[in-house]
Amino acid sequence: MSNVHSAHNNSASGSILGGFVRRFRERREMRRILSFDDRLLQDIGLSRGDIQRQSMRSLWND
């Protein structure tokens, strides 16, 4: 029984950590995209403001 309980806790921790890692990677990508010039951002349908607003979201929020 303790193995089942332990596995459940690890799974829950993994999903929280996984979400954090995903948001961290997203922010890294956003920083990279922000280095693009405005013309390239416009070509891919993004504005600098869109990216900045998205990057301001908390790492913990999904």
mmCIF file of the N, C-alpha and C atoms, coordinates in Angstrom:
data_MODEL
# 
_entry.id   MODEL 
# 
loop_
_atom_site.group_PDB 
_atom_site.id 
_atom_site.type_symbol 
_atom_site.label_atom_id 
_atom_site.label_alt_id 
_atom_site.label_comp_id 
_atom_site.label_asym_id 
_atom_site.label_entity_id 
_atom_site.label_seq_id 
_atom_site.pdbx_PDB_ins_code 
_atom_site.Cartn_x 
_atom_site.Cartn_y 
_atom_site.Cartn_z 
_atom_site.occupancy 
_atom_site.B_iso_or_equiv 
_atom_site.pdbx_formal_charge 
_atom_site.auth_seq_id 
_atom_site.auth_comp_id 
_atom_site.auth_asym_id 
_atom_site.auth_atom_id 
_atom_site.pdbx_PDB_model_num 
ATOM 1   N N  . MET A 1 1  ? 0.820  -1.191 0.000   1.00 0.00 ? 1  MET A N  1 
ATOM 2   C CA . MET A 1 1  ? 0.000  0.000  0.000   1.00 0.00 ? 1  MET A CA 1 
ATOM 3   C C  . MET A 1 1  ? 0.866  1.258  0.000   1.00 0.00 ? 1  MET A C  1 
ATOM 4   N N  . SER A 1 2  ? 1.959  1.241  0.697   1.00 0.00 ? 2  SER A N  1 
ATOM 5   C CA . SER A 1 2  ? 2.797  2.428  0.749   1.00 0.00 ? 2  SER A CA 1 
ATOM 6   C C  . SER A 1 2  ? 3.425  2.724  -0.608  1.00 0.00 ? 2  SER A C  1 
ATOM 7   N N  . ASN A 1 3  ? 3.694  1.708  -1.424  1.00 0.00 ? 3  ASN A N  1 
ATOM 8   C CA . ASN A 1 3  ? 4.232  1.945  -2.762  1.00 0.00 ? 3  ASN A CA 1 
ATOM 9   C C  . ASN A 1 3  ? 3.227  2.678  -3.646  1.00 0.00 ? 3  ASN A C  1 
ATOM 10  N N  . VAL A 1 4  ? 1.960  2.333  -3.521  1.00 0.00 ? 4  VAL A N  1 
ATOM 11  C CA . VAL A 1 4  ? 0.927  2.998  -4.307  1.00 0.00 ? 4  VAL A CA 1 
ATOM 12  C C  . VAL A 1 4  ? 0.839  4.462  -3.893  1.00 0.00 ? 4  VAL A C  1 
ATOM 13  N N  . HIS A 1 5  ? 0.847  4.722  -2.607  1.00 0.00 ? 5  HIS A N  1 
ATOM 14  C CA . HIS A 1 5  ? 0.770  6.081  -2.098  1.00 0.00 ? 5  HIS A CA 1 
ATOM 15  C C  . HIS A 1 5  ? 1.978  6.882  -2.556  1.00 0.00 ? 5  HIS A C  1 
ATOM 16  N N  . SER A 1 6  ? 3.144  6.301  -2.490  1.00 0.00 ? 6  SER A N  1 
ATOM 17  C CA . SER A 1 6  ? 4.371  6.959  -2.904  1.00 0.00 ? 6  SER A CA 1 
ATOM 18  C C  . SER A 1 6  ? 4.342  7.269  -4.405  1.00 0.00 ? 6  SER A C  1 
ATOM 19  N N  . ALA A 1 7  ? 3.878  6.343  -5.212  1.00 0.00 ? 7  ALA A N  1 
ATOM 20  C CA . ALA A 1 7  ? 3.808  6.556  -6.658  1.00 0.00 ? 7  ALA A CA 1 
ATOM 21  C C  . ALA A 1 7  ? 2.846  7.691  -6.982  1.00 0.00 ? 7  ALA A C  1 
ATOM 22  N N  . HIS A 1 8  ? 1.730  7.751  -6.254  1.00 0.00 ? 8  HIS A N  1 
ATOM 23  C CA . HIS A 1 8  ? 0.759  8.813  -6.478  1.00 0.00 ? 8  HIS A CA 1 
ATOM 24  C C  . HIS A 1 8  ? 1.375  10.177 -6.162  1.00 0.00 ? 8  HIS A C  1 
ATOM 25  N N  . ASN A 1 9  ? 2.086  10.290 -5.067  1.00 0.00 ? 9  ASN A N  1 
ATOM 26  C CA . ASN A 1 9  ? 2.725  11.552 -4.704  1.00 0.00 ? 9  ASN A CA 1 
ATOM 27  C C  . ASN A 1 9  ? 3.759  11.960 -5.738  1.00 0.00 ? 9  ASN A C  1 
ATOM 28  N N  . ASN A 1 10 ? 4.541  11.022 -6.233  1.00 0.00 ? 10 ASN A N  1 
ATOM 29  C CA . ASN A 1 10 ? 5.545  11.341 -7.239  1.00 0.00 ? 10 ASN A CA 1 
ATOM 30  C C  . ASN A 1 10 ? 4.879  11.818 -8.525  1.00 0.00 ? 10 ASN A C  1 
ATOM 31  N N  . SER A 1 11 ? 3.749  11.221 -8.871  1.00 0.00 ? 11 SER A N  1 
ATOM 32  C CA . SER A 1 11 ? 3.039  11.621 -10.081 1.00 0.00 ? 11 SER A CA 1 
ATOM 33  C C  . SER A 1 11 ? 2.530  13.056 -9.958  1.00 0.00 ? 11 SER A C  1 
ATOM 34  N N  . ALA A 1 12 ? 1.973  13.404 -8.816  1.00 0.00 ? 12 ALA A N  1 
ATOM 35  C CA . ALA A 1 12 ? 1.467  14.759 -8.604  1.00 0.00 ? 12 ALA A CA 1 
ATOM 36  C C  . ALA A 1 12 ? 2.612  15.763 -8.625  1.00 0.00 ? 12 ALA A C  1 
ATOM 37  N N  . SER A 1 13 ? 3.707  15.437 -7.984  1.00 0.00 ? 13 SER A N  1 
ATOM 38  C CA . SER A 1 13 ? 4.865  16.326 -7.981  1.00 0.00 ? 13 SER A CA 1 
ATOM 39  C C  . SER A 1 13 ? 5.412  16.491 -9.384  1.00 0.00 ? 13 SER A C  1 
ATOM 40  N N  . GLY A 1 14 ? 5.436  15.408 -10.132 1.00 0.00 ? 14 GLY A N  1 
ATOM 41  C CA . GLY A 1 14 ? 5.945  15.452 -11.492 1.00 0.00 ? 14 GLY A CA 1 
ATOM 42  C C  . GLY A 1 14 ? 5.116  16.368 -12.376 1.00 0.00 ? 14 GLY A C  1 
ATOM 43  N N  . SER A 1 15 ? 3.803  16.371 -12.197 1.00 0.00 ? 15 SER A N  1 
ATOM 44  C CA . SER A 1 15 ? 2.972  17.229 -13.039 1.00 0.00 ? 15 SER A CA 1 
ATOM 45  C C  . SER A 1 15 ? 3.167  18.697 -12.696 1.00 0.00 ? 15 SER A C  1 
ATOM 46  N N  . ILE A 1 16 ? 3.349  19.006 -11.422 1.00 0.00 ? 16 ILE A N  1 
ATOM 47  C CA . ILE A 1 16 ? 3.614  20.389 -11.023 1.00 0.00 ? 16 ILE A CA 1 
ATOM 48  C C  . ILE A 1 16 ? 4.964  20.831 -11.570 1.00 0.00 ? 16 ILE A C  1 
ATOM 49  N N  . LEU A 1 17 ? 5.964  19.999 -11.392 1.00 0.00 ? 17 LEU A N  1 
ATOM 50  C CA . LEU A 1 17 ? 7.297  20.312 -11.894 1.00 0.00 ? 17 LEU A CA 1 
ATOM 51  C C  . LEU A 1 17 ? 7.290  20.375 -13.416 1.00 0.00 ? 17 LEU A C  1 
ATOM 52  N N  . GLY A 1 18 ? 6.584  19.458 -14.052 1.00 0.00 ? 18 GLY A N  1 
ATOM 53  C CA . GLY A 1 18 ? 6.500  19.452 -15.508 1.00 0.00 ? 18 GLY A CA 1 
ATOM 54  C C  . GLY A 1 18 ? 5.888  20.742 -16.044 1.00 0.00 ? 18 GLY A C  1 
ATOM 55  N N  . GLY A 1 19 ? 4.853  21.233 -15.368 1.00 0.00 ? 19 GLY A N  1 
ATOM 56  C CA . GLY A 1 19 ? 4.231  22.497 -15.770 1.00 0.00 ? 19 GLY A CA 1 
ATOM 57  C C  . GLY A 1 19 ? 5.182  23.664 -15.618 1.00 0.00 ? 19 GLY A C  1 
ATOM 58  N N  . PHE A 1 20 ? 5.921  23.664 -14.538 1.00 0.00 ? 20 PHE A N  1 
ATOM 59  C CA . PHE A 1 20 ? 6.911  24.724 -14.312 1.00 0.00 ? 20 PHE A CA 1 
ATOM 60  C C  . PHE A 1 20 ? 7.992  24.698 -15.390 1.00 0.00 ? 20 PHE A C  1 
ATOM 61  N N  . VAL A 1 21 ? 8.492  23.516 -15.703 1.00 0.00 ? 21 VAL A N  1 
ATOM 62  C CA . VAL A 1 21 ? 9.543  23.379 -16.727 1.00 0.00 ? 21 VAL A CA 1 
ATOM 63  C C  . VAL A 1 21 ? 9.015  23.831 -18.078 1.00 0.00 ? 21 VAL A C  1 
ATOM 64  N N  . ARG A 1 22 ? 7.774  23.474 -18.386 1.00 0.00 ? 22 ARG A N  1 
ATOM 65  C CA . ARG A 1 22 ? 7.178  23.874 -19.659 1.00 0.00 ? 22 ARG A CA 1 
ATOM 66  C C  . ARG A 1 22 ? 7.094  25.395 -19.754 1.00 0.00 ? 22 ARG A C  1 
ATOM 67  N N  . ARG A 1 23 ? 6.608  26.048 -18.693 1.00 0.00 ? 23 ARG A N  1 
ATOM 68  C CA . ARG A 1 23 ? 6.505  27.517 -18.696 1.00 0.00 ? 23 ARG A CA 1 
ATOM 69  C C  . ARG A 1 23 ? 7.888  28.156 -18.782 1.00 0.00 ? 23 ARG A C  1 
ATOM 70  N N  . PHE A 1 24 ? 8.876  27.580 -18.116 1.00 0.00 ? 24 PHE A N  1 
ATOM 71  C CA . PHE A 1 24 ? 10.241 28.095 -18.178 1.00 0.00 ? 24 PHE A CA 1 
ATOM 72  C C  . PHE A 1 24 ? 10.748 28.053 -19.623 1.00 0.00 ? 24 PHE A C  1 
ATOM 73  N N  . ARG A 1 25 ? 10.498 26.948 -20.297 1.00 0.00 ? 25 ARG A N  1 
ATOM 74  C CA . ARG A 1 25 ? 10.926 26.811 -21.696 1.00 0.00 ? 25 ARG A CA 1 
ATOM 75  C C  . ARG A 1 25 ? 10.171 27.793 -22.598 1.00 0.00 ? 25 ARG A C  1 
ATOM 76  N N  . GLU A 1 26 ? 8.867  27.974 -22.329 1.00 0.00 ? 26 GLU A N  1 
ATOM 77  C CA . GLU A 1 26 ? 8.092  28.933 -23.108 1.00 0.00 ? 26 GLU A CA 1 
ATOM 78  C C  . GLU A 1 26 ? 8.672  30.327 -22.978 1.00 0.00 ? 26 GLU A C  1 
ATOM 79  N N  . ARG A 1 27 ? 9.039  30.705 -21.752 1.00 0.00 ? 27 ARG A N  1 
ATOM 80  C CA . ARG A 1 27 ? 9.624  32.025 -21.541 1.00 0.00 ? 27 ARG A CA 1 
ATOM 81  C C  . ARG A 1 27 ? 10.948 32.180 -22.260 1.00 0.00 ? 27 ARG A C  1 
ATOM 82  N N  . ARG A 1 28 ? 11.736 31.134 -22.271 1.00 0.00 ? 28 ARG A N  1 
ATOM 83  C CA . ARG A 1 28 ? 13.013 31.178 -22.994 1.00 0.00 ? 28 ARG A CA 1 
ATOM 84  C C  . ARG A 1 28 ? 12.752 31.409 -24.479 1.00 0.00 ? 28 ARG A C  1 
ATOM 85  N N  . GLU A 1 29 ? 11.748 30.714 -25.027 1.00 0.00 ? 29 GLU A N  1 
ATOM 86  C CA . GLU A 1 29 ? 11.390 30.897 -26.434 1.00 0.00 ? 29 GLU A CA 1 
ATOM 87  C C  . GLU A 1 29 ? 10.879 32.313 -26.688 1.00 0.00 ? 29 GLU A C  1 
ATOM 88  N N  . MET A 1 30 ? 10.078 32.849 -25.760 1.00 0.00 ? 30 MET A N  1 
ATOM 89  C CA . MET A 1 30 ? 9.559  34.205 -25.931 1.00 0.00 ? 30 MET A CA 1 
ATOM 90  C C  . MET A 1 30 ? 10.691 35.219 -25.965 1.00 0.00 ? 30 MET A C  1 
ATOM 91  N N  . ARG A 1 31 ? 11.693 35.030 -25.116 1.00 0.00 ? 31 ARG A N  1 
ATOM 92  C CA . ARG A 1 31 ? 12.848 35.937 -25.147 1.00 0.00 ? 31 ARG A CA 1 
ATOM 93  C C  . ARG A 1 31 ? 13.544 35.866 -26.501 1.00 0.00 ? 31 ARG A C  1 
ATOM 94  N N  . ARG A 1 32 ? 13.644 34.670 -27.039 1.00 0.00 ? 32 ARG A N  1 
ATOM 95  C CA . ARG A 1 32 ? 14.269 34.506 -28.349 1.00 0.00 ? 32 ARG A CA 1 
ATOM 96  C C  . ARG A 1 32 ? 13.441 35.202 -29.427 1.00 0.00 ? 32 ARG A C  1 
ATOM 97  N N  . ILE A 1 33 ? 12.128 35.027 -29.373 1.00 0.00 ? 33 ILE A N  1 
ATOM 98  C CA . ILE A 1 33 ? 11.248 35.649 -30.359 1.00 0.00 ? 33 ILE A CA 1 
ATOM 99  C C  . ILE A 1 33 ? 11.285 37.171 -30.230 1.00 0.00 ? 33 ILE A C  1 
ATOM 100 N N  . LEU A 1 34 ? 11.404 37.683 -29.011 1.00 0.00 ? 34 LEU A N  1 
ATOM 101 C CA . LEU A 1 34 ? 11.483 39.129 -28.830 1.00 0.00 ? 34 LEU A CA 1 
ATOM 102 C C  . LEU A 1 34 ? 12.731 39.726 -29.476 1.00 0.00 ? 34 LEU A C  1 
ATOM 103 N N  . SER A 1 35 ? 13.721 38.908 -29.758 1.00 0.00 ? 35 SER A N  1 
ATOM 104 C CA . SER A 1 35 ? 14.924 39.410 -30.426 1.00 0.00 ? 35 SER A CA 1 
ATOM 105 C C  . SER A 1 35 ? 14.694 39.610 -31.927 1.00 0.00 ? 35 SER A C  1 
ATOM 106 N N  . PHE A 1 36 ? 13.569 39.095 -32.456 1.00 0.00 ? 36 PHE A N  1 
ATOM 107 C CA . PHE A 1 36 ? 13.244 39.282 -33.876 1.00 0.00 ? 36 PHE A CA 1 
ATOM 108 C C  . PHE A 1 36 ? 12.877 40.752 -34.107 1.00 0.00 ? 36 PHE A C  1 
ATOM 109 N N  . ASP A 1 37 ? 13.130 41.246 -35.328 1.00 0.00 ? 37 ASP A N  1 
ATOM 110 C CA . ASP A 1 37 ? 12.719 42.620 -35.625 1.00 0.00 ? 37 ASP A CA 1 
ATOM 111 C C  . ASP A 1 37 ? 11.203 42.667 -35.844 1.00 0.00 ? 37 ASP A C  1 
ATOM 112 N N  . ASP A 1 38 ? 10.651 43.876 -35.772 1.00 0.00 ? 38 ASP A N  1 
ATOM 113 C CA . ASP A 1 38 ? 9.190  44.049 -35.850 1.00 0.00 ? 38 ASP A CA 1 
ATOM 114 C C  . ASP A 1 38 ? 8.609  43.531 -37.158 1.00 0.00 ? 38 ASP A C  1 
ATOM 115 N N  . ARG A 1 39 ? 9.345  43.654 -38.231 1.00 0.00 ? 39 ARG A N  1 
ATOM 116 C CA . ARG A 1 39 ? 8.856  43.183 -39.529 1.00 0.00 ? 39 ARG A CA 1 
ATOM 117 C C  . ARG A 1 39 ? 8.686  41.664 -39.534 1.00 0.00 ? 39 ARG A C  1 
ATOM 118 N N  . LEU A 1 40 ? 9.649  40.961 -38.977 1.00 0.00 ? 40 LEU A N  1 
ATOM 119 C CA . LEU A 1 40 ? 9.548  39.505 -38.906 1.00 0.00 ? 40 LEU A CA 1 
ATOM 120 C C  . LEU A 1 40 ? 8.402  39.096 -37.973 1.00 0.00 ? 40 LEU A C  1 
ATOM 121 N N  . LEU A 1 41 ? 8.253  39.786 -36.852 1.00 0.00 ? 41 LEU A N  1 
ATOM 122 C CA . LEU A 1 41 ? 7.131  39.486 -35.949 1.00 0.00 ? 41 LEU A CA 1 
ATOM 123 C C  . LEU A 1 41 ? 5.801  39.674 -36.673 1.00 0.00 ? 41 LEU A C  1 
ATOM 124 N N  . GLN A 1 42 ? 5.697  40.742 -37.447 1.00 0.00 ? 42 GLN A N  1 
ATOM 125 C CA . GLN A 1 42 ? 4.467  40.993 -38.193 1.00 0.00 ? 42 GLN A CA 1 
ATOM 126 C C  . GLN A 1 42 ? 4.225  39.876 -39.211 1.00 0.00 ? 42 GLN A C  1 
ATOM 127 N N  . ASP A 1 43 ? 5.282  39.405 -39.844 1.00 0.00 ? 43 ASP A N  1 
ATOM 128 C CA . ASP A 1 43 ? 5.149  38.322 -40.829 1.00 0.00 ? 43 ASP A CA 1 
ATOM 129 C C  . ASP A 1 43 ? 4.587  37.045 -40.201 1.00 0.00 ? 43 ASP A C  1 
ATOM 130 N N  . ILE A 1 44 ? 4.906  36.788 -38.946 1.00 0.00 ? 44 ILE A N  1 
ATOM 131 C CA . ILE A 1 44 ? 4.407  35.571 -38.299 1.00 0.00 ? 44 ILE A CA 1 
ATOM 132 C C  . ILE A 1 44 ? 3.150  35.831 -37.474 1.00 0.00 ? 44 ILE A C  1 
ATOM 133 N N  . GLY A 1 45 ? 2.611  37.072 -37.579 1.00 0.00 ? 45 GLY A N  1 
ATOM 134 C CA . GLY A 1 45 ? 1.329  37.384 -36.957 1.00 0.00 ? 45 GLY A CA 1 
ATOM 135 C C  . GLY A 1 45 ? 1.394  37.699 -35.477 1.00 0.00 ? 45 GLY A C  1 
ATOM 136 N N  . LEU A 1 46 ? 2.544  38.173 -35.024 1.00 0.00 ? 46 LEU A N  1 
ATOM 137 C CA . LEU A 1 46 ? 2.696  38.525 -33.613 1.00 0.00 ? 46 LEU A CA 1 
ATOM 138 C C  . LEU A 1 46 ? 3.106  39.981 -33.477 1.00 0.00 ? 46 LEU A C  1 
ATOM 139 N N  . SER A 1 47 ? 2.765  40.546 -32.339 1.00 0.00 ? 47 SER A N  1 
ATOM 140 C CA . SER A 1 47 ? 3.273  41.876 -32.020 1.00 0.00 ? 47 SER A CA 1 
ATOM 141 C C  . SER A 1 47 ? 4.162  41.740 -30.788 1.00 0.00 ? 47 SER A C  1 
ATOM 142 N N  . ARG A 1 48 ? 5.039  42.688 -30.638 1.00 0.00 ? 48 ARG A N  1 
ATOM 143 C CA . ARG A 1 48 ? 5.929  42.688 -29.478 1.00 0.00 ? 48 ARG A CA 1 
ATOM 144 C C  . ARG A 1 48 ? 5.103  42.741 -28.182 1.00 0.00 ? 48 ARG A C  1 
ATOM 145 N N  . GLY A 1 49 ? 4.019  43.502 -28.193 1.00 0.00 ? 49 GLY A N  1 
ATOM 146 C CA . GLY A 1 49 ? 3.146  43.602 -27.028 1.00 0.00 ? 49 GLY A CA 1 
ATOM 147 C C  . GLY A 1 49 ? 2.496  42.271 -26.669 1.00 0.00 ? 49 GLY A C  1 
ATOM 148 N N  . ASP A 1 50 ? 2.080  41.500 -27.677 1.00 0.00 ? 50 ASP A N  1 
ATOM 149 C CA . ASP A 1 50 ? 1.491  40.177 -27.425 1.00 0.00 ? 50 ASP A CA 1 
ATOM 150 C C  . ASP A 1 50 ? 2.474  39.293 -26.664 1.00 0.00 ? 50 ASP A C  1 
ATOM 151 N N  . ILE A 1 51 ? 3.693  39.308 -27.124 1.00 0.00 ? 51 ILE A N  1 
ATOM 152 C CA . ILE A 1 51 ? 4.711  38.449 -26.516 1.00 0.00 ? 51 ILE A CA 1 
ATOM 153 C C  . ILE A 1 51 ? 5.044  38.931 -25.114 1.00 0.00 ? 51 ILE A C  1 
ATOM 154 N N  . GLN A 1 52 ? 5.148  40.239 -24.934 1.00 0.00 ? 52 GLN A N  1 
ATOM 155 C CA . GLN A 1 52 ? 5.465  40.778 -23.613 1.00 0.00 ? 52 GLN A CA 1 
ATOM 156 C C  . GLN A 1 52 ? 4.350  40.486 -22.609 1.00 0.00 ? 52 GLN A C  1 
ATOM 157 N N  . ARG A 1 53 ? 3.099  40.617 -23.039 1.00 0.00 ? 53 ARG A N  1 
ATOM 158 C CA . ARG A 1 53 ? 1.986  40.293 -22.131 1.00 0.00 ? 53 ARG A CA 1 
ATOM 159 C C  . ARG A 1 53 ? 2.020  38.824 -21.730 1.00 0.00 ? 53 ARG A C  1 
ATOM 160 N N  . GLN A 1 54 ? 2.276  37.963 -22.678 1.00 0.00 ? 54 GLN A N  1 
ATOM 161 C CA . GLN A 1 54 ? 2.330  36.531 -22.394 1.00 0.00 ? 54 GLN A CA 1 
ATOM 162 C C  . GLN A 1 54 ? 3.489  36.213 -21.445 1.00 0.00 ? 54 GLN A C  1 
ATOM 163 N N  . SER A 1 55 ? 4.606  36.892 -21.633 1.00 0.00 ? 55 SER A N  1 
ATOM 164 C CA . SER A 1 55 ? 5.779  36.607 -20.804 1.00 0.00 ? 55 SER A CA 1 
ATOM 165 C C  . SER A 1 55 ? 5.598  37.081 -19.374 1.00 0.00 ? 55 SER A C  1 
ATOM 166 N N  . MET A 1 56 ? 4.651  37.976 -19.139 1.00 0.00 ? 56 MET A N  1 
ATOM 167 C CA . MET A 1 56 ? 4.436  38.488 -17.787 1.00 0.00 ? 56 MET A CA 1 
ATOM 168 C C  . MET A 1 56 ? 3.594  37.540 -16.931 1.00 0.00 ? 56 MET A C  1 
ATOM 169 N N  . ARG A 1 57 ? 2.991  36.526 -17.549 1.00 0.00 ? 57 ARG A N  1 
ATOM 170 C CA . ARG A 1 57 ? 2.229  35.537 -16.777 1.00 0.00 ? 57 ARG A CA 1 
ATOM 171 C C  . ARG A 1 57 ? 3.158  34.850 -15.802 1.00 0.00 ? 57 ARG A C  1 
ATOM 172 N N  . SER A 1 58 ? 2.640  34.498 -14.687 1.00 0.00 ? 58 SER A N  1 
ATOM 173 C CA . SER A 1 58 ? 3.415  33.807 -13.676 1.00 0.00 ? 58 SER A CA 1 
ATOM 174 C C  . SER A 1 58 ? 3.875  32.434 -14.192 1.00 0.00 ? 58 SER A C  1 
ATOM 175 N N  . LEU A 1 59 ? 5.046  32.014 -13.770 1.00 0.00 ? 59 LEU A N  1 
ATOM 176 C CA . LEU A 1 59 ? 5.531  30.680 -14.128 1.00 0.00 ? 59 LEU A CA 1 
ATOM 177 C C  . LEU A 1 59 ? 4.619  29.592 -13.578 1.00 0.00 ? 59 LEU A C  1 
ATOM 178 N N  . TRP A 1 60 ? 3.904  29.896 -12.515 1.00 0.00 ? 60 TRP A N  1 
ATOM 179 C CA . TRP A 1 60 ? 3.065  28.883 -11.867 1.00 0.00 ? 60 TRP A CA 1 
ATOM 180 C C  . TRP A 1 60 ? 1.666  28.801 -12.456 1.00 0.00 ? 60 TRP A C  1 
ATOM 181 N N  . ASN A 1 61 ? 1.243  29.832 -13.203 1.00 0.00 ? 61 ASN A N  1 
ATOM 182 C CA . ASN A 1 61 ? -0.099 29.832 -13.792 1.00 0.00 ? 61 ASN A CA 1 
ATOM 183 C C  . ASN A 1 61 ? -0.082 29.131 -15.132 1.00 0.00 ? 61 ASN A C  1 
ATOM 184 N N  . ASP A 1 62 ? -1.135 28.424 -15.412 1.00 0.00 ? 62 ASP A N  1 
ATOM 185 C CA . ASP A 1 62 ? -1.243 27.727 -16.706 1.00 0.00 ? 62 ASP A CA 1 
ATOM 186 C C  . ASP A 1 62 ? -2.370 28.282 -17.516 1.00 0.00 ? 62 ASP A C  1 
# 
